[in-house]
Amino acid sequence: MIMGRRAQLRLLAVALLLLLPVLAACGTEPQSILDPKSNNAREIHNLGKIFYWSALAVFVLVEGALVYTIIRYRQSKNPEPFHIHGNTKVEIAWTIAPAILVAFLAIMTYSTQAKITTFPENPFVVRAIGHQWWWEFEYPELGISTAGDMYIPAGRDIKVELQSKDVVHSFWVPKLMGKTDTLPGLTNYLWFNAEEPGEYYGQCAEFCGEQHALMRFKVIARPQAEFDAWAAAMKEPPPAPPQSAGLCLGCHTFDATKPSTVGPNLRNFGSRAWIAAGALENTPEHLAAWLHNPEAVKPGNLMSTVVKPGVLTDAQIQELVTYLERLKVE
Ligand code: CUA
């Protein structure tokens, strides 16, 4: 089929229009690097834009030269091909121009890296510890510990100390900061300042075993006063646990002032959106299913080695669901 130039242009315009919603949607994803919400995520995003526009300019230039050459020297206009043995000026130009561009991009990269790895004075420290497959968050200055949701004061410089209990994980909250590995036996650091209160989705970004995909978490940024109120409420002793919680206490604690031992600290379990790091929405029905047979929900998880179907009676499960959902700290 031979198309006229008008028809070709129209086709191109339609194709670009169809692409627009796809590109526009990138920014609204809960885990998008294209919608930065912290100083350092914005630095990274700005660097990404420099790379994007540079790459686009190179693409247009190279493809433009190619298309021009194809049209200008097409067979019908040039039945007799001519030969050249090179053009020194052009060759020097296309060697030097990319070298300058690459040097420019390297300088921009190093300067961004220097900015985001220069730690501020007096940051608020949160320790994020990777476990197969969930995240623990400790607040050394407050003497409390939690899991699943990392609460932080918005508008404050946050320094995250990254550790791992078992294998290599990677801490990644796309809207707040680039990813950094958590390594057993070594502490890594990153920092950011979440400018606005809000909830930001995070995800382990290093393959760490069977349930790597279900190692999700949230960063919940609140105004300082609300964060302080949350921290004070977390320090309150939990309501008295029922008899059936004896089994849980082997691995978990309901007290935020005590560090987690094996499993996540459950002090504010009722306030969490998820069960088992994103495996299920936190509803009483899901929690009952989880307590009945965790292996069916998230194969390979550590709790399954203790809690197998039948270990907890239905009555015990109901008692535990009621208790755990009461453990709210807003
Ligand atoms: Cu932890 Cu992937």
Residues whose N, C-alpha, C, O or C-beta is under 5 A from the ligand:
A	BS01	CUA	V168 H169 S170 C204 A205 E206 F207 C208 H212 M215
